[in-house]
Amino acid sequence: MGIKEATVHRFKKICSQRGISYNELANISGVSPSTVYSMLDSNRHDISLITVKKLVDGLDMRLDEFFSSEEFYELDQEIF
């Protein structure tokens, strides 16, 4: 799994656990719903770190807390 897929999986997991819709995630994070849905799109290859930070802030988490999850422990190499 690559970093983009792991990040999306982590956001989906947290939203599911907290009962938060993707629109709610956007609203509490101060980003547009289209930004969140764009991140979830498998055709998009990159996610802005600033967007990740805003979404993590909206979830009232720290970045280290967000990334301290099994999704990120054994990522595929991004250099091809």
mmCIF file of the N, C-alpha and C atoms, coordinates in Angstrom:
data_MODEL
# 
_entry.id   MODEL 
# 
loop_
_atom_site.group_PDB 
_atom_site.id 
_atom_site.type_symbol 
_atom_site.label_atom_id 
_atom_site.label_alt_id 
_atom_site.label_comp_id 
_atom_site.label_asym_id 
_atom_site.label_entity_id 
_atom_site.label_seq_id 
_atom_site.pdbx_PDB_ins_code 
_atom_site.Cartn_x 
_atom_site.Cartn_y 
_atom_site.Cartn_z 
_atom_site.occupancy 
_atom_site.B_iso_or_equiv 
_atom_site.pdbx_formal_charge 
_atom_site.auth_seq_id 
_atom_site.auth_comp_id 
_atom_site.auth_asym_id 
_atom_site.auth_atom_id 
_atom_site.pdbx_PDB_model_num 
ATOM 1   N N  . MET A 1 1  ? 0.848   -1.173 0.000  1.00 0.00 ? 1  MET A N  1 
ATOM 2   C CA . MET A 1 1  ? 0.000   0.000  0.000  1.00 0.00 ? 1  MET A CA 1 
ATOM 3   C C  . MET A 1 1  ? 0.892   1.235  0.000  1.00 0.00 ? 1  MET A C  1 
ATOM 4   N N  . GLY A 1 2  ? 0.525   2.213  -0.793 1.00 0.00 ? 2  GLY A N  1 
ATOM 5   C CA . GLY A 1 2  ? 1.264   3.472  -0.852 1.00 0.00 ? 2  GLY A CA 1 
ATOM 6   C C  . GLY A 1 2  ? 0.740   4.461  0.176  1.00 0.00 ? 2  GLY A C  1 
ATOM 7   N N  . ILE A 1 3  ? 1.436   5.574  0.321  1.00 0.00 ? 3  ILE A N  1 
ATOM 8   C CA . ILE A 1 3  ? 1.096   6.580  1.327  1.00 0.00 ? 3  ILE A CA 1 
ATOM 9   C C  . ILE A 1 3  ? -0.273  7.200  1.075  1.00 0.00 ? 3  ILE A C  1 
ATOM 10  N N  . LYS A 1 4  ? -0.627  7.419  -0.180 1.00 0.00 ? 4  LYS A N  1 
ATOM 11  C CA . LYS A 1 4  ? -1.929  8.012  -0.489 1.00 0.00 ? 4  LYS A CA 1 
ATOM 12  C C  . LYS A 1 4  ? -3.043  7.066  -0.070 1.00 0.00 ? 4  LYS A C  1 
ATOM 13  N N  . GLU A 1 5  ? -2.923  5.805  -0.440 1.00 0.00 ? 5  GLU A N  1 
ATOM 14  C CA . GLU A 1 5  ? -3.955  4.828  -0.098 1.00 0.00 ? 5  GLU A CA 1 
ATOM 15  C C  . GLU A 1 5  ? -4.054  4.639  1.416  1.00 0.00 ? 5  GLU A C  1 
ATOM 16  N N  . ALA A 1 6  ? -2.916  4.626  2.086  1.00 0.00 ? 6  ALA A N  1 
ATOM 17  C CA . ALA A 1 6  ? -2.902  4.468  3.540  1.00 0.00 ? 6  ALA A CA 1 
ATOM 18  C C  . ALA A 1 6  ? -3.571  5.666  4.221  1.00 0.00 ? 6  ALA A C  1 
ATOM 19  N N  . THR A 1 7  ? -3.305  6.857  3.714  1.00 0.00 ? 7  THR A N  1 
ATOM 20  C CA . THR A 1 7  ? -3.889  8.069  4.285  1.00 0.00 ? 7  THR A CA 1 
ATOM 21  C C  . THR A 1 7  ? -5.402  8.071  4.107  1.00 0.00 ? 7  THR A C  1 
ATOM 22  N N  . VAL A 1 8  ? -5.860  7.740  2.918  1.00 0.00 ? 8  VAL A N  1 
ATOM 23  C CA . VAL A 1 8  ? -7.302  7.678  2.659  1.00 0.00 ? 8  VAL A CA 1 
ATOM 24  C C  . VAL A 1 8  ? -7.948  6.606  3.544  1.00 0.00 ? 8  VAL A C  1 
ATOM 25  N N  . HIS A 1 9  ? -7.310  5.459  3.637  1.00 0.00 ? 9  HIS A N  1 
ATOM 26  C CA . HIS A 1 9  ? -7.848  4.380  4.478  1.00 0.00 ? 9  HIS A CA 1 
ATOM 27  C C  . HIS A 1 9  ? -7.972  4.835  5.924  1.00 0.00 ? 9  HIS A C  1 
ATOM 28  N N  . ARG A 1 10 ? -6.974  5.548  6.412  1.00 0.00 ? 10 ARG A N  1 
ATOM 29  C CA . ARG A 1 10 ? -6.981  6.031  7.796  1.00 0.00 ? 10 ARG A CA 1 
ATOM 30  C C  . ARG A 1 10 ? -8.124  7.021  8.024  1.00 0.00 ? 10 ARG A C  1 
ATOM 31  N N  . PHE A 1 11 ? -8.319  7.969  7.083  1.00 0.00 ? 11 PHE A N  1 
ATOM 32  C CA . PHE A 1 11 ? -9.431  8.908  7.228  1.00 0.00 ? 11 PHE A CA 1 
ATOM 33  C C  . PHE A 1 11 ? -10.772 8.184  7.195  1.00 0.00 ? 11 PHE A C  1 
ATOM 34  N N  . LYS A 1 12 ? -10.928 7.228  6.294  1.00 0.00 ? 12 LYS A N  1 
ATOM 35  C CA . LYS A 1 12 ? -12.180 6.471  6.216  1.00 0.00 ? 12 LYS A CA 1 
ATOM 36  C C  . LYS A 1 12 ? -12.449 5.722  7.518  1.00 0.00 ? 12 LYS A C  1 
ATOM 37  N N  . LYS A 1 13 ? -11.405 5.125  8.065  1.00 0.00 ? 13 LYS A N  1 
ATOM 38  C CA . LYS A 1 13 ? -11.526 4.359  9.312  1.00 0.00 ? 13 LYS A CA 1 
ATOM 39  C C  . LYS A 1 13 ? -11.948 5.257  10.471 1.00 0.00 ? 13 LYS A C  1 
ATOM 40  N N  . ILE A 1 14 ? -11.313 6.409  10.589 1.00 0.00 ? 14 ILE A N  1 
ATOM 41  C CA . ILE A 1 14 ? -11.634 7.341  11.680 1.00 0.00 ? 14 ILE A CA 1 
ATOM 42  C C  . ILE A 1 14 ? -13.064 7.864  11.526 1.00 0.00 ? 14 ILE A C  1 
ATOM 43  N N  . CYS A 1 15 ? -13.435 8.225  10.303 1.00 0.00 ? 15 CYS A N  1 
ATOM 44  C CA . CYS A 1 15 ? -14.803 8.717  10.073 1.00 0.00 ? 15 CYS A CA 1 
ATOM 45  C C  . CYS A 1 15 ? -15.828 7.650  10.435 1.00 0.00 ? 15 CYS A C  1 
ATOM 46  N N  . SER A 1 16 ? -15.556 6.428  10.049 1.00 0.00 ? 16 SER A N  1 
ATOM 47  C CA . SER A 1 16 ? -16.464 5.325  10.369 1.00 0.00 ? 16 SER A CA 1 
ATOM 48  C C  . SER A 1 16 ? -16.569 5.117  11.875 1.00 0.00 ? 16 SER A C  1 
ATOM 49  N N  . GLN A 1 17 ? -15.428 5.119  12.553 1.00 0.00 ? 17 GLN A N  1 
ATOM 50  C CA . GLN A 1 17 ? -15.412 4.923  14.008 1.00 0.00 ? 17 GLN A CA 1 
ATOM 51  C C  . GLN A 1 17 ? -16.166 6.028  14.740 1.00 0.00 ? 17 GLN A C  1 
ATOM 52  N N  . ARG A 1 18 ? -16.071 7.235  14.230 1.00 0.00 ? 18 ARG A N  1 
ATOM 53  C CA . ARG A 1 18 ? -16.698 8.382  14.903 1.00 0.00 ? 18 ARG A CA 1 
ATOM 54  C C  . ARG A 1 18 ? -18.095 8.695  14.378 1.00 0.00 ? 18 ARG A C  1 
ATOM 55  N N  . GLY A 1 19 ? -18.516 7.982  13.347 1.00 0.00 ? 19 GLY A N  1 
ATOM 56  C CA . GLY A 1 19 ? -19.833 8.241  12.767 1.00 0.00 ? 19 GLY A CA 1 
ATOM 57  C C  . GLY A 1 19 ? -19.909 9.582  12.065 1.00 0.00 ? 19 GLY A C  1 
ATOM 58  N N  . ILE A 1 20 ? -18.801 9.974  11.427 1.00 0.00 ? 20 ILE A N  1 
ATOM 59  C CA . ILE A 1 20 ? -18.710 11.265 10.743 1.00 0.00 ? 20 ILE A CA 1 
ATOM 60  C C  . ILE A 1 20 ? -18.788 11.024 9.234  1.00 0.00 ? 20 ILE A C  1 
ATOM 61  N N  . SER A 1 21 ? -19.649 11.759 8.560  1.00 0.00 ? 21 SER A N  1 
ATOM 62  C CA . SER A 1 21 ? -19.698 11.674 7.099  1.00 0.00 ? 21 SER A CA 1 
ATOM 63  C C  . SER A 1 21 ? -18.535 12.475 6.514  1.00 0.00 ? 21 SER A C  1 
ATOM 64  N N  . TYR A 1 22 ? -18.263 12.254 5.242  1.00 0.00 ? 22 TYR A N  1 
ATOM 65  C CA . TYR A 1 22 ? -17.173 12.991 4.591  1.00 0.00 ? 22 TYR A CA 1 
ATOM 66  C C  . TYR A 1 22 ? -17.508 14.472 4.488  1.00 0.00 ? 22 TYR A C  1 
ATOM 67  N N  . ASN A 1 23 ? -18.785 14.808 4.328  1.00 0.00 ? 23 ASN A N  1 
ATOM 68  C CA . ASN A 1 23 ? -19.189 16.217 4.324  1.00 0.00 ? 23 ASN A CA 1 
ATOM 69  C C  . ASN A 1 23 ? -18.944 16.845 5.687  1.00 0.00 ? 23 ASN A C  1 
ATOM 70  N N  . GLU A 1 24 ? -19.256 16.111 6.749  1.00 0.00 ? 24 GLU A N  1 
ATOM 71  C CA . GLU A 1 24 ? -18.991 16.613 8.106  1.00 0.00 ? 24 GLU A CA 1 
ATOM 72  C C  . GLU A 1 24 ? -17.500 16.811 8.333  1.00 0.00 ? 24 GLU A C  1 
ATOM 73  N N  . LEU A 1 25 ? -16.695 15.866 7.863  1.00 0.00 ? 25 LEU A N  1 
ATOM 74  C CA . LEU A 1 25 ? -15.241 16.000 7.987  1.00 0.00 ? 25 LEU A CA 1 
ATOM 75  C C  . LEU A 1 25 ? -14.776 17.287 7.319  1.00 0.00 ? 25 LEU A C  1 
ATOM 76  N N  . ALA A 1 26 ? -15.292 17.549 6.127  1.00 0.00 ? 26 ALA A N  1 
ATOM 77  C CA . ALA A 1 26 ? -14.935 18.779 5.415  1.00 0.00 ? 26 ALA A CA 1 
ATOM 78  C C  . ALA A 1 26 ? -15.340 20.004 6.230  1.00 0.00 ? 26 ALA A C  1 
ATOM 79  N N  . ASN A 1 27 ? -16.560 20.011 6.724  1.00 0.00 ? 27 ASN A N  1 
ATOM 80  C CA . ASN A 1 27 ? -17.067 21.176 7.463  1.00 0.00 ? 27 ASN A CA 1 
ATOM 81  C C  . ASN A 1 27 ? -16.274 21.452 8.734  1.00 0.00 ? 27 ASN A C  1 
ATOM 82  N N  . ILE A 1 28 ? -15.973 20.411 9.510  1.00 0.00 ? 28 ILE A N  1 
ATOM 83  C CA . ILE A 1 28 ? -15.249 20.646 10.767 1.00 0.00 ? 28 ILE A CA 1 
ATOM 84  C C  . ILE A 1 28 ? -13.780 20.984 10.528 1.00 0.00 ? 28 ILE A C  1 
ATOM 85  N N  . SER A 1 29 ? -13.306 20.715 9.301  1.00 0.00 ? 29 SER A N  1 
ATOM 86  C CA . SER A 1 29 ? -11.901 20.959 8.976  1.00 0.00 ? 29 SER A CA 1 
ATOM 87  C C  . SER A 1 29 ? -11.682 22.248 8.206  1.00 0.00 ? 29 SER A C  1 
ATOM 88  N N  . GLY A 1 30 ? -12.755 22.893 7.788  1.00 0.00 ? 30 GLY A N  1 
ATOM 89  C CA . GLY A 1 30 ? -12.624 24.144 7.055  1.00 0.00 ? 30 GLY A CA 1 
ATOM 90  C C  . GLY A 1 30 ? -12.169 23.963 5.616  1.00 0.00 ? 30 GLY A C  1 
ATOM 91  N N  . VAL A 1 31 ? -12.452 22.800 5.046  1.00 0.00 ? 31 VAL A N  1 
ATOM 92  C CA . VAL A 1 31 ? -12.152 22.583 3.627  1.00 0.00 ? 31 VAL A CA 1 
ATOM 93  C C  . VAL A 1 31 ? -13.467 22.280 2.914  1.00 0.00 ? 31 VAL A C  1 
ATOM 94  N N  . SER A 1 32 ? -13.457 22.383 1.607  1.00 0.00 ? 32 SER A N  1 
ATOM 95  C CA . SER A 1 32 ? -14.680 22.120 0.857  1.00 0.00 ? 32 SER A CA 1 
ATOM 96  C C  . SER A 1 32 ? -14.921 20.611 0.762  1.00 0.00 ? 32 SER A C  1 
ATOM 97  N N  . PRO A 1 33 ? -16.185 20.218 0.692  1.00 0.00 ? 33 PRO A N  1 
ATOM 98  C CA . PRO A 1 33 ? -16.474 18.796 0.487  1.00 0.00 ? 33 PRO A CA 1 
ATOM 99  C C  . PRO A 1 33 ? -15.804 18.251 -0.774 1.00 0.00 ? 33 PRO A C  1 
ATOM 100 N N  . SER A 1 34 ? -15.694 19.072 -1.811 1.00 0.00 ? 34 SER A N  1 
ATOM 101 C CA . SER A 1 34 ? -15.045 18.601 -3.040 1.00 0.00 ? 34 SER A CA 1 
ATOM 102 C C  . SER A 1 34 ? -13.576 18.263 -2.797 1.00 0.00 ? 34 SER A C  1 
ATOM 103 N N  . THR A 1 35 ? -12.929 18.944 -1.864 1.00 0.00 ? 35 THR A N  1 
ATOM 104 C CA . THR A 1 35 ? -11.540 18.631 -1.511 1.00 0.00 ? 35 THR A CA 1 
ATOM 105 C C  . THR A 1 35 ? -11.455 17.243 -0.893 1.00 0.00 ? 35 THR A C  1 
ATOM 106 N N  . VAL A 1 36 ? -12.375 16.934 0.005  1.00 0.00 ? 36 VAL A N  1 
ATOM 107 C CA . VAL A 1 36 ? -12.379 15.621 0.649  1.00 0.00 ? 36 VAL A CA 1 
ATOM 108 C C  . VAL A 1 36 ? -12.673 14.533 -0.376 1.00 0.00 ? 36 VAL A C  1 
ATOM 109 N N  . TYR A 1 37 ? -13.694 14.749 -1.203 1.00 0.00 ? 37 TYR A N  1 
ATOM 110 C CA . TYR A 1 37 ? -14.049 13.724 -2.197 1.00 0.00 ? 37 TYR A CA 1 
ATOM 111 C C  . TYR A 1 37 ? -12.954 13.567 -3.248 1.00 0.00 ? 37 TYR A C  1 
ATOM 112 N N  . SER A 1 38 ? -12.247 14.644 -3.548 1.00 0.00 ? 38 SER A N  1 
ATOM 113 C CA . SER A 1 38 ? -11.119 14.560 -4.472 1.00 0.00 ? 38 SER A CA 1 
ATOM 114 C C  . SER A 1 38 ? -10.018 13.693 -3.881 1.00 0.00 ? 38 SER A C  1 
ATOM 115 N N  . MET A 1 39 ? -9.767  13.841 -2.582 1.00 0.00 ? 39 MET A N  1 
ATOM 116 C CA . MET A 1 39 ? -8.756  13.029 -1.903 1.00 0.00 ? 39 MET A CA 1 
ATOM 117 C C  . MET A 1 39 ? -9.133  11.551 -1.962 1.00 0.00 ? 39 MET A C  1 
ATOM 118 N N  . LEU A 1 40 ? -10.420 11.259 -1.846 1.00 0.00 ? 40 LEU A N  1 
ATOM 119 C CA . LEU A 1 40 ? -10.893 9.877  -1.843 1.00 0.00 ? 40 LEU A CA 1 
ATOM 120 C C  . LEU A 1 40 ? -10.861 9.236  -3.233 1.00 0.00 ? 40 LEU A C  1 
ATOM 121 N N  . ASP A 1 41 ? -10.750 10.049 -4.267 1.00 0.00 ? 41 ASP A N  1 
ATOM 122 C CA . ASP A 1 41 ? -10.762 9.559  -5.650 1.00 0.00 ? 41 ASP A CA 1 
ATOM 123 C C  . ASP A 1 41 ? -9.500  8.750  -5.939 1.00 0.00 ? 41 ASP A C  1 
ATOM 124 N N  . SER A 1 42 ? -9.676  7.505  -6.329 1.00 0.00 ? 42 SER A N  1 
ATOM 125 C CA . SER A 1 42 ? -8.522  6.631  -6.591 1.00 0.00 ? 42 SER A CA 1 
ATOM 126 C C  . SER A 1 42 ? -7.730  7.060  -7.820 1.00 0.00 ? 42 SER A C  1 
ATOM 127 N N  . ASN A 1 43 ? -8.303  7.890  -8.677 1.00 0.00 ? 43 ASN A N  1 
ATOM 128 C CA . ASN A 1 43 ? -7.578  8.382  -9.848 1.00 0.00 ? 43 ASN A CA 1 
ATOM 129 C C  . ASN A 1 43 ? -6.597  9.497  -9.506 1.00 0.00 ? 43 ASN A C  1 
ATOM 130 N N  . ARG A 1 44 ? -6.802  10.129 -8.352 1.00 0.00 ? 44 ARG A N  1 
ATOM 131 C CA . ARG A 1 44 ? -5.872  11.173 -7.897 1.00 0.00 ? 44 ARG A CA 1 
ATOM 132 C C  . ARG A 1 44 ? -4.689  10.502 -7.235 1.00 0.00 ? 44 ARG A C  1 
ATOM 133 N N  . HIS A 1 45 ? -3.501  10.956 -7.539 1.00 0.00 ? 45 HIS A N  1 
ATOM 134 C CA . HIS A 1 45 ? -2.300  10.296 -7.041 1.00 0.00 ? 45 HIS A CA 1 
ATOM 135 C C  . HIS A 1 45 ? -1.693  10.962 -5.816 1.00 0.00 ? 45 HIS A C  1 
ATOM 136 N N  . ASP A 1 46 ? -1.962  12.241 -5.620 1.00 0.00 ? 46 ASP A N  1 
ATOM 137 C CA . ASP A 1 46 ? -1.312  12.973 -4.535 1.00 0.00 ? 46 ASP A CA 1 
ATOM 138 C C  . ASP A 1 46 ? -2.340  13.629 -3.626 1.00 0.00 ? 46 ASP A C  1 
ATOM 139 N N  . ILE A 1 47 ? -1.934  13.818 -2.391 1.00 0.00 ? 47 ILE A N  1 
ATOM 140 C CA . ILE A 1 47 ? -2.727  14.545 -1.406 1.00 0.00 ? 47 ILE A CA 1 
ATOM 141 C C  . ILE A 1 47 ? -1.823  15.625 -0.828 1.00 0.00 ? 47 ILE A C  1 
ATOM 142 N N  . SER A 1 48 ? -2.343  16.825 -0.730 1.00 0.00 ? 48 SER A N  1 
ATOM 143 C CA . SER A 1 48 ? -1.586  17.926 -0.152 1.00 0.00 ? 48 SER A CA 1 
ATOM 144 C C  . SER A 1 48 ? -1.391  17.696 1.341  1.00 0.00 ? 48 SER A C  1 
ATOM 145 N N  . LEU A 1 49 ? -0.185  17.900 1.804  1.00 0.00 ? 49 LEU A N  1 
ATOM 146 C CA . LEU A 1 49 ? 0.099   17.774 3.233  1.00 0.00 ? 49 LEU A CA 1 
ATOM 147 C C  . LEU A 1 49 ? -0.682  18.816 4.030  1.00 0.00 ? 49 LEU A C  1 
ATOM 148 N N  . ILE A 1 50 ? -0.891  19.980 3.448  1.00 0.00 ? 50 ILE A N  1 
ATOM 149 C CA . ILE A 1 50 ? -1.678  21.020 4.116  1.00 0.00 ? 50 ILE A CA 1 
ATOM 150 C C  . ILE A 1 50 ? -3.118  20.543 4.298  1.00 0.00 ? 50 ILE A C  1 
ATOM 151 N N  . THR A 1 51 ? -3.669  19.880 3.283  1.00 0.00 ? 51 THR A N  1 
ATOM 152 C CA . THR A 1 51 ? -5.026  19.335 3.393  1.00 0.00 ? 51 THR A CA 1 
ATOM 153 C C  . THR A 1 51 ? -5.086  18.262 4.480  1.00 0.00 ? 51 THR A C  1 
ATOM 154 N N  . VAL A 1 52 ? -4.104  17.382 4.504  1.00 0.00 ? 52 VAL A N  1 
ATOM 155 C CA . VAL A 1 52 ? -4.057  16.353 5.547  1.00 0.00 ? 52 VAL A CA 1 
ATOM 156 C C  . VAL A 1 52 ? -4.032  17.007 6.920  1.00 0.00 ? 52 VAL A C  1 
ATOM 157 N N  . LYS A 1 53 ? -3.207  18.025 7.101  1.00 0.00 ? 53 LYS A N  1 
ATOM 158 C CA . LYS A 1 53 ? -3.099  18.715 8.390  1.00 0.00 ? 53 LYS A CA 1 
ATOM 159 C C  . LYS A 1 53 ? -4.432  19.341 8.785  1.00 0.00 ? 53 LYS A C  1 
ATOM 160 N N  . LYS A 1 54 ? -5.122  19.979 7.841  1.00 0.00 ? 54 LYS A N  1 
ATOM 161 C CA . LYS A 1 54 ? -6.421  20.589 8.135  1.00 0.00 ? 54 LYS A CA 1 
ATOM 162 C C  . LYS A 1 54 ? -7.440  19.529 8.560  1.00 0.00 ? 54 LYS A C  1 
ATOM 163 N N  . LEU A 1 55 ? -7.449  18.396 7.861  1.00 0.00 ? 55 LEU A N  1 
ATOM 164 C CA . LEU A 1 55 ? -8.393  17.333 8.192  1.00 0.00 ? 55 LEU A CA 1 
ATOM 165 C C  . LEU A 1 55 ? -8.075  16.728 9.560  1.00 0.00 ? 55 LEU A C  1 
ATOM 166 N N  . VAL A 1 56 ? -6.803  16.547 9.835  1.00 0.00 ? 56 VAL A N  1 
ATOM 167 C CA . VAL A 1 56 ? -6.387  16.022 11.141 1.00 0.00 ? 56 VAL A CA 1 
ATOM 168 C C  . VAL A 1 56 ? -6.757  17.012 12.242 1.00 0.00 ? 56 VAL A C  1 
ATOM 169 N N  . ASP A 1 57 ? -6.541  18.295 11.996 1.00 0.00 ? 57 ASP A N  1 
ATOM 170 C CA . ASP A 1 57 ? -6.950  19.320 12.967 1.00 0.00 ? 57 ASP A CA 1 
ATOM 171 C C  . ASP A 1 57 ? -8.449  19.263 13.219 1.00 0.00 ? 57 ASP A C  1 
ATOM 172 N N  . GLY A 1 58 ? -9.222  19.108 12.138 1.00 0.00 ? 58 GLY A N  1 
ATOM 173 C CA . GLY A 1 58 ? -10.678 19.025 12.265 1.00 0.00 ? 58 GLY A CA 1 
ATOM 174 C C  . GLY A 1 58 ? -11.114 17.842 13.104 1.00 0.00 ? 58 GLY A C  1 
ATOM 175 N N  . LEU A 1 59 ? -10.330 16.772 13.074 1.00 0.00 ? 59 LEU A N  1 
ATOM 176 C CA . LEU A 1 59 ? -10.619 15.591 13.882 1.00 0.00 ? 59 LEU A CA 1 
ATOM 177 C C  . LEU A 1 59 ? -10.089 15.726 15.308 1.00 0.00 ? 59 LEU A C  1 
ATOM 178 N N  . ASP A 1 60 ? -9.498  16.894 15.596 1.00 0.00 ? 60 ASP A N  1 
ATOM 179 C CA . ASP A 1 60 ? -8.925  17.178 16.914 1.00 0.00 ? 60 ASP A CA 1 
ATOM 180 C C  . ASP A 1 60 ? -7.859  16.149 17.280 1.00 0.00 ? 60 ASP A C  1 
ATOM 181 N N  . MET A 1 61 ? -6.977  15.896 16.293 1.00 0.00 ? 61 MET A N  1 
ATOM 182 C CA . MET A 1 61 ? -5.874  14.956 16.481 1.00 0.00 ? 61 MET A CA 1 
ATOM 183 C C  . MET A 1 61 ? -4.564  15.672 16.178 1.00 0.00 ? 61 MET A C  1 
ATOM 184 N N  . ARG A 1 62 ? -3.482  15.065 16.595 1.00 0.00 ? 62 ARG A N  1 
ATOM 185 C CA . ARG A 1 62 ? -2.152  15.521 16.213 1.00 0.00 ? 62 ARG A CA 1 
ATOM 186 C C  . ARG A 1 62 ? -1.693  14.667 15.033 1.00 0.00 ? 62 ARG A C  1 
ATOM 187 N N  . LEU A 1 63 ? -0.770  15.197 14.239 1.00 0.00 ? 63 LEU A N  1 
ATOM 188 C CA . LEU A 1 63 ? -0.255  14.442 13.092 1.00 0.00 ? 63 LEU A CA 1 
ATOM 189 C C  . LEU A 1 63 ? 0.391   13.133 13.525 1.00 0.00 ? 63 LEU A C  1 
ATOM 190 N N  . ASP A 1 64 ? 1.167   13.165 14.608 1.00 0.00 ? 64 ASP A N  1 
ATOM 191 C CA . ASP A 1 64 ? 1.816   11.924 15.039 1.00 0.00 ? 64 ASP A CA 1 
ATOM 192 C C  . ASP A 1 64 ? 0.785   10.885 15.463 1.00 0.00 ? 64 ASP A C  1 
ATOM 193 N N  . GLU A 1 65 ? -0.305  11.333 16.027 1.00 0.00 ? 65 GLU A N  1 
ATOM 194 C CA . GLU A 1 65 ? -1.389  10.438 16.420 1.00 0.00 ? 65 GLU A CA 1 
ATOM 195 C C  . GLU A 1 65 ? -2.066  9.828  15.180 1.00 0.00 ? 65 GLU A C  1 
ATOM 196 N N  . PHE A 1 66 ? -2.275  10.670 14.164 1.00 0.00 ? 66 PHE A N  1 
ATOM 197 C CA . PHE A 1 66 ? -2.895  10.191 12.924 1.00 0.00 ? 66 PHE A CA 1 
ATOM 198 C C  . PHE A 1 66 ? -2.020  9.144  12.246 1.00 0.00 ? 66 PHE A C  1 
ATOM 199 N N  . PHE A 1 67 ? -0.719  9.432  12.145 1.00 0.00 ? 67 PHE A N  1 
ATOM 200 C CA . PHE A 1 67 ? 0.194   8.546  11.426 1.00 0.00 ? 67 PHE A CA 1 
ATOM 201 C C  . PHE A 1 67 ? 0.677   7.356  12.259 1.00 0.00 ? 67 PHE A C  1 
ATOM 202 N N  . SER A 1 68 ? 0.373   7.344  13.548 1.00 0.00 ? 68 SER A N  1 
ATOM 203 C CA . SER A 1 68 ? 0.738   6.194  14.388 1.00 0.00 ? 68 SER A CA 1 
ATOM 204 C C  . SER A 1 68 ? -0.357  5.145  14.290 1.00 0.00 ? 68 SER A C  1 
ATOM 205 N N  . SER A 1 69 ? -0.410  4.513  13.147 1.00 0.00 ? 69 SER A N  1 
ATOM 206 C CA . SER A 1 69 ? -1.437  3.519  12.875 1.00 0.00 ? 69 SER A CA 1 
ATOM 207 C C  . SER A 1 69 ? -0.869  2.469  11.937 1.00 0.00 ? 69 SER A C  1 
ATOM 208 N N  . GLU A 1 70 ? -1.397  1.274  12.026 1.00 0.00 ? 70 GLU A N  1 
ATOM 209 C CA . GLU A 1 70 ? -0.861  0.144  11.259 1.00 0.00 ? 70 GLU A CA 1 
ATOM 210 C C  . GLU A 1 70 ? -0.816  0.397  9.763  1.00 0.00 ? 70 GLU A C  1 
ATOM 211 N N  . GLU A 1 71 ? -1.680  1.265  9.243  1.00 0.00 ? 71 GLU A N  1 
ATOM 212 C CA . GLU A 1 71 ? -1.658  1.570  7.806  1.00 0.00 ? 71 GLU A CA 1 
ATOM 213 C C  . GLU A 1 71 ? -0.295  2.093  7.351  1.00 0.00 ? 71 GLU A C  1 
ATOM 214 N N  . PHE A 1 72 ? 0.428   2.734  8.250  1.00 0.00 ? 72 PHE A N  1 
ATOM 215 C CA . PHE A 1 72 ? 1.670   3.405  7.882  1.00 0.00 ? 72 PHE A CA 1 
ATOM 216 C C  . PHE A 1 72 ? 2.930   2.635  8.268  1.00 0.00 ? 72 PHE A C  1 
ATOM 217 N N  . TYR A 1 73 ? 2.779   1.483  8.881  1.00 0.00 ? 73 TYR A N  1 
ATOM 218 C CA . TYR A 1 73 ? 3.942   0.761  9.377  1.00 0.00 ? 73 TYR A CA 1 
ATOM 219 C C  . TYR A 1 73 ? 4.765   0.086  8.288  1.00 0.00 ? 73 TYR A C  1 
ATOM 220 N N  . GLU A 1 74 ? 4.140   -0.385 7.243  1.00 0.00 ? 74 GLU A N  1 
ATOM 221 C CA . GLU A 1 74 ? 4.881   -1.082 6.185  1.00 0.00 ? 74 GLU A CA 1 
ATOM 222 C C  . GLU A 1 74 ? 4.417   -0.600 4.817  1.00 0.00 ? 74 GLU A C  1 
ATOM 223 N N  . LEU A 1 75 ? 4.693   0.645  4.525  1.00 0.00 ? 75 LEU A N  1 
ATOM 224 C CA . LEU A 1 75 ? 4.290   1.235  3.254  1.00 0.00 ? 75 LEU A CA 1 
ATOM 225 C C  . LEU A 1 75 ? 5.199   0.753  2.117  1.00 0.00 ? 75 LEU A C  1 
ATOM 226 N N  . ASP A 1 76 ? 4.611   0.694  0.929  1.00 0.00 ? 76 ASP A N  1 
ATOM 227 C CA . ASP A 1 76 ? 5.406   0.415  -0.263 1.00 0.00 ? 76 ASP A CA 1 
ATOM 228 C C  . ASP A 1 76 ? 6.346   1.583  -0.512 1.00 0.00 ? 76 ASP A C  1 
ATOM 229 N N  . GLN A 1 77 ? 7.457   1.316  -1.153 1.00 0.00 ? 77 GLN A N  1 
ATOM 230 C CA . GLN A 1 77 ? 8.388   2.374  -1.510 1.00 0.00 ? 77 GLN A CA 1 
ATOM 231 C C  . GLN A 1 77 ? 7.745   3.257  -2.579 1.00 0.00 ? 77 GLN A C  1 
ATOM 232 N N  . GLU A 1 78 ? 7.906   4.566  -2.447 1.00 0.00 ? 78 GLU A N  1 
ATOM 233 C CA . GLU A 1 78 ? 7.313   5.527  -3.380 1.00 0.00 ? 78 GLU A CA 1 
ATOM 234 C C  . GLU A 1 78 ? 8.266   5.874  -4.534 1.00 0.00 ? 78 GLU A C  1 
ATOM 235 N N  . ILE A 1 79 ? 9.522   5.470  -4.433 1.00 0.00 ? 79 ILE A N  1 
ATOM 236 C CA . ILE A 1 79 ? 10.492  5.744  -5.499 1.00 0.00 ? 79 ILE A CA 1 
ATOM 237 C C  . ILE A 1 79 ? 10.501  4.544  -6.434 1.00 0.00 ? 79 ILE A C  1 
ATOM 238 N N  . PHE A 1 80 ? 10.202  4.805  -7.700 1.00 0.00 ? 80 PHE A N  1 
ATOM 239 C CA . PHE A 1 80 ? 10.120  3.703  -8.659 1.00 0.00 ? 80 PHE A CA 1 
ATOM 240 C C  . PHE A 1 80 ? 11.243  3.766  -9.654 1.00 0.00 ? 80 PHE A C  1 
# 
